[in-house]
Amino acid sequence: MKVYYIYHSGFAVETDNFKLIFDFYKTTNYNVGEFDLEKFLDGDKKIIVFSSHSHGDHFNPEILNWRRPDRNISYVLSDDINIKEKDENIHFIESNSSLELDVIKIKTFDSTDEGVSFYVECDNYTFFHCGDLNWWYWPDDTLEEIQYMKNYYTEIVDNIQRRVDKKIDFLFYPVDPRLEDNMFLGVTYFIENINVDKIIPMHFWNNFDVIKQLKEKIKGRKESVVYFDKNMSRIL
């Protein structure tokens, strides 16, 4: 099993039988490793492309241009994404829904921003890609905004706990440094309430140092943080 970090919240995963791409936004020439998107898209394995919501840093309509007659590719898009092209291989999904593609099991959950978050079972691995699901506690929030976000986020985590009965092998979670002292509030609450093995940080705007900070923050817990320091690179 291989995991590649593309950029921002974008990842590519290759298992024995499938290739998965989450929240592709763009490739970058800044601080890059060896990952080649075009090579990843080639081959015989079925490809499933996920987009959690319509924000420009999570969805790029360019992904629809990846379709070719020689590629077995499907899309799972949040239902807030509006595209003109529709076919049997493009699946729109709302929050708190389930979908099976081949042998891949998909469940969606709410987001504290737009769209959905994804839980995916594939080739005996489990993945949770949060999209923009996070405890967004901004430094200038009012007391009302703080309480609203706390209630909203904890309710979603409770729902995940009820509907996911397996350990999450790989948790892709936003650790946004713009939240300052609160940037790890969401991820620590998540792992305190849901069984997770590895945490893969994302949405950190090229500030790779936050990964080291998260490793230090949860030092001594059973979960591990996957460290990486380049875009477009293999991280597992």
C-alpha positions as CSV (number, residue, x, y, z in Angstrom):
1,M,0.0,0.0,0.0
2,K,1.3,3.4,-1.0
3,V,0.2,6.9,0.1
4,Y,1.3,10.1,-1.7
5,Y,0.9,13.7,-0.6
6,I,0.0,15.8,-3.6
7,Y,-0.6,19.3,-2.2
8,H,-2.8,21.0,0.4
9,S,-5.5,18.4,1.1
10,G,-4.8,16.3,-1.9
11,F,-3.6,12.7,-1.6
12,A,-3.2,9.6,-3.8
13,V,-3.5,6.1,-2.4
14,E,-2.6,2.9,-4.2
15,T,-3.8,-0.5,-2.8
16,D,-3.5,-4.0,-4.2
17,N,-6.5,-3.5,-6.6
18,F,-7.4,0.2,-6.6
19,K,-6.1,3.8,-6.9
20,L,-7.8,6.5,-4.8
21,I,-7.4,10.3,-5.2
22,F,-8.8,12.6,-2.5
23,D,-9.5,16.4,-2.9
24,F,-7.1,17.1,-5.8
25,Y,-6.7,20.9,-6.0
26,K,-3.5,21.2,-8.1
27,T,0.0,20.1,-8.5
28,T,2.8,22.4,-7.5
29,N,6.5,23.0,-8.4
30,Y,7.3,24.2,-4.9
31,N,9.3,21.8,-2.7
32,V,8.4,18.7,-4.6
33,G,9.3,15.0,-4.4
34,E,9.1,12.2,-6.9
35,F,5.3,11.8,-7.3
36,D,4.1,11.9,-11.0
37,L,0.4,12.3,-11.3
38,E,0.2,11.2,-14.9
39,K,2.1,8.0,-14.2
40,F,-0.2,7.4,-11.2
41,L,-3.3,7.7,-13.4
42,D,-1.9,5.1,-15.9
43,G,-2.2,1.4,-15.4
44,D,-4.9,-1.2,-15.1
45,K,-6.2,-0.5,-11.6
46,K,-9.6,1.1,-11.2
47,I,-9.3,4.7,-10.1
48,I,-11.8,6.4,-7.8
49,V,-11.5,10.2,-7.4
50,F,-13.1,11.8,-4.3
51,S,-14.0,15.5,-3.9
52,S,-15.3,16.6,-0.5
53,H,-16.8,20.0,-1.5
54,S,-16.8,22.7,-4.1
55,H,-14.2,25.1,-2.6
56,G,-11.4,25.8,-5.1
57,D,-8.7,24.4,-2.8
58,H,-10.5,21.0,-2.7
59,F,-12.1,20.6,-6.1
60,N,-10.8,21.3,-9.5
61,P,-12.9,20.5,-12.6
62,E,-9.7,19.5,-14.3
63,I,-10.1,16.1,-12.7
64,L,-12.9,15.3,-15.2
65,N,-10.3,15.6,-18.0
66,W,-8.5,12.5,-16.5
67,R,-11.2,10.3,-18.2
68,R,-9.9,8.3,-21.2
69,P,-11.1,5.2,-23.0
70,D,-8.2,3.2,-21.6
71,R,-8.8,4.3,-18.0
72,N,-11.3,2.7,-15.6
73,I,-12.1,5.8,-13.5
74,S,-15.1,6.9,-11.4
75,Y,-15.8,10.0,-9.3
76,V,-17.5,10.4,-5.9
77,L,-18.4,14.1,-5.6
78,S,-20.1,16.0,-2.8
79,D,-23.5,17.0,-4.0
80,D,-22.7,20.7,-3.5
81,I,-20.3,20.4,-6.6
82,N,-22.0,21.7,-9.7
83,I,-20.7,20.4,-13.0
84,K,-22.4,20.2,-16.4
85,E,-21.0,16.8,-17.4
86,K,-22.8,13.9,-15.9
87,D,-22.4,10.2,-16.7
88,E,-22.8,6.8,-15.0
89,N,-19.3,7.0,-13.5
90,I,-19.9,10.3,-11.7
91,H,-21.6,9.8,-8.4
92,F,-23.0,12.7,-6.4
93,I,-23.4,12.0,-2.7
94,E,-24.8,13.9,0.3
95,S,-23.7,13.8,3.9
96,N,-24.8,10.8,6.1
97,S,-25.1,8.5,3.1
98,S,-23.5,5.2,2.0
99,L,-22.3,4.0,-1.4
100,E,-20.6,0.8,-2.7
101,L,-18.4,0.9,-5.8
102,D,-17.2,-2.6,-6.7
103,V,-16.0,-3.8,-3.3
104,I,-15.2,-0.4,-1.9
105,K,-17.5,0.8,0.9
106,I,-18.0,4.5,1.3
107,K,-19.8,6.4,4.1
108,T,-20.2,10.2,4.2
109,F,-20.5,12.5,7.2
110,D,-21.2,16.2,7.7
111,S,-18.5,18.9,7.5
112,T,-18.2,21.9,9.7
113,D,-17.7,23.9,6.5
114,E,-19.0,22.8,3.1
115,G,-19.8,19.4,1.6
116,V,-18.9,16.1,3.3
117,S,-16.2,14.0,4.9
118,F,-15.4,10.5,3.6
119,Y,-14.9,7.2,5.3
120,V,-13.7,4.5,2.9
121,E,-13.0,0.8,3.2
122,C,-10.8,-0.5,0.5
123,D,-8.6,-3.7,0.3
124,N,-8.7,-4.3,4.0
125,Y,-7.7,-0.7,4.8
126,T,-9.8,2.1,6.2
127,F,-9.4,5.7,5.4
128,F,-11.1,8.9,6.7
129,H,-10.6,12.0,4.7
130,C,-12.0,15.0,6.5
131,G,-12.3,17.5,3.7
132,D,-12.9,20.7,5.7
133,L,-14.4,18.9,8.7
134,N,-12.6,20.4,11.7
135,W,-13.1,22.3,14.9
136,W,-12.7,25.7,13.4
137,Y,-12.0,27.8,16.4
138,W,-10.7,31.1,15.1
139,P,-8.8,33.6,17.3
140,D,-11.4,36.3,16.8
141,D,-14.5,34.2,17.3
142,T,-17.3,35.4,19.5
143,L,-18.6,33.4,22.4
144,E,-21.7,32.4,20.3
145,E,-19.5,31.3,17.4
146,I,-17.3,29.3,19.8
147,Q,-20.2,27.5,21.3
148,Y,-21.9,26.8,18.0
149,M,-18.8,25.3,16.5
150,K,-18.1,23.2,19.6
151,N,-21.7,21.7,19.5
152,Y,-21.6,21.2,15.7
153,Y,-18.2,19.5,15.7
154,T,-18.8,17.2,18.6
155,E,-22.1,16.1,17.2
156,I,-20.5,15.1,14.0
157,V,-17.7,13.1,15.8
158,D,-20.5,11.4,17.8
159,N,-22.1,10.4,14.6
160,I,-18.9,9.0,13.2
161,Q,-18.4,7.0,16.3
162,R,-21.8,5.5,15.9
163,R,-21.5,4.6,12.2
164,V,-17.9,3.5,12.0
165,D,-17.3,0.3,13.8
166,K,-13.7,-0.3,12.6
167,K,-10.4,1.3,13.5
168,I,-9.5,4.1,11.1
169,D,-6.1,3.1,9.7
170,F,-5.4,6.5,8.0
171,L,-6.9,9.7,9.2
172,F,-6.4,12.7,6.8
173,Y,-7.0,15.7,9.0
174,P,-6.7,19.5,8.6
175,V,-4.2,21.1,10.9
176,D,-4.5,24.7,9.8
177,P,-1.9,27.1,11.3
178,R,-4.2,30.1,10.8
179,L,-6.1,28.7,13.9
180,E,-3.0,29.5,15.9
181,D,-3.2,28.0,19.4
182,N,-6.4,26.1,18.4
183,M,-5.0,24.3,15.4
184,F,-4.8,20.9,17.1
185,L,-8.1,21.2,19.0
186,G,-10.1,19.2,16.4
187,V,-7.7,16.4,15.7
188,T,-7.0,15.7,19.4
189,Y,-10.7,15.6,20.1
190,F,-11.2,13.3,17.2
191,I,-8.6,10.7,18.3
192,E,-9.8,10.9,21.9
193,N,-13.2,9.7,20.7
194,I,-12.5,7.5,17.7
195,N,-10.1,4.6,17.2
196,V,-7.3,5.8,14.8
197,D,-4.0,4.3,13.9
198,K,-2.1,6.9,11.8
199,I,-2.8,10.6,11.4
200,I,-1.8,12.3,8.1
201,P,-1.9,16.1,8.5
202,M,-3.2,18.3,5.6
203,H,-4.5,21.8,4.9
204,F,-1.4,23.4,6.5
205,W,-0.5,25.9,3.6
206,N,3.1,24.6,3.1
207,N,3.9,25.1,6.8
208,F,5.3,21.6,7.3
209,D,6.6,22.5,10.7
210,V,3.0,22.0,12.1
211,I,3.5,18.2,11.5
212,K,6.4,18.2,14.0
213,Q,4.3,20.2,16.4
214,L,1.5,17.7,16.2
215,K,3.9,14.8,16.7
216,E,5.0,16.5,19.9
217,K,1.4,17.4,20.9
218,I,0.3,13.7,21.0
219,K,3.6,12.2,22.1
220,G,2.8,9.2,24.3
221,R,-0.5,8.3,22.7
222,K,-1.1,5.1,20.7
223,E,-1.7,7.0,17.4
224,S,1.3,8.0,15.2
225,V,1.7,11.1,13.0
226,V,3.0,10.5,9.5
227,Y,5.8,13.0,9.0
228,F,6.7,14.4,5.6
229,D,8.3,17.6,4.4
230,K,7.7,17.8,0.6
231,N,4.8,18.2,-1.7
232,M,4.3,15.7,-4.5
233,S,6.0,12.9,-2.6
234,R,5.4,9.4,-1.3
235,I,4.8,9.5,2.5
236,L,4.0,5.8,3.2
